[in-house]
Amino acid sequence: MAKKSSASADEKSKSKKGQNKVAKWFKDLRIEFKKVVWPSRKTVVTNTSVVLGVVVLSSLLMFGLDEGFLALLRLIYNH
């Protein structure tokens, strides 16, 4: 019988340790979020514009290359 009570005590302490780890993780997370320096609205808009511009230019470049190679293959296979 003593083994059962010590086993249940071990389970309870493990359960509390697991809860303490989760609580500590959330506490550490809150502390880290306080350290974050959030960018200004202007910075976000500028960076987003740059990314969208690069994506559009890259897609146009890839489209142009694809069409060019397709035209080249058509010329090769039609001869």
LINVENUR-V44882 format. One record per residue. OMEGA is omega in whole degrees, 0 to 359 (none if undefined). Layout:
BEGIN
omega
OMEGA
OMEGA
END
This chain:
BEGIN
omega
181
180
180
182
178
177
180
176
177
179
179
181
176
179
179
179
178
178
179
179
180
179
179
180
179
178
178
178
179
179
180
179
177
180
184
174
183
180
178
180
181
179
180
180
180
181
179
179
179
180
180
177
179
179
180
179
179
180
177
178
180
178
179
178
180
179
178
179
178
178
178
178
177
178
182
185
181
179
none
END
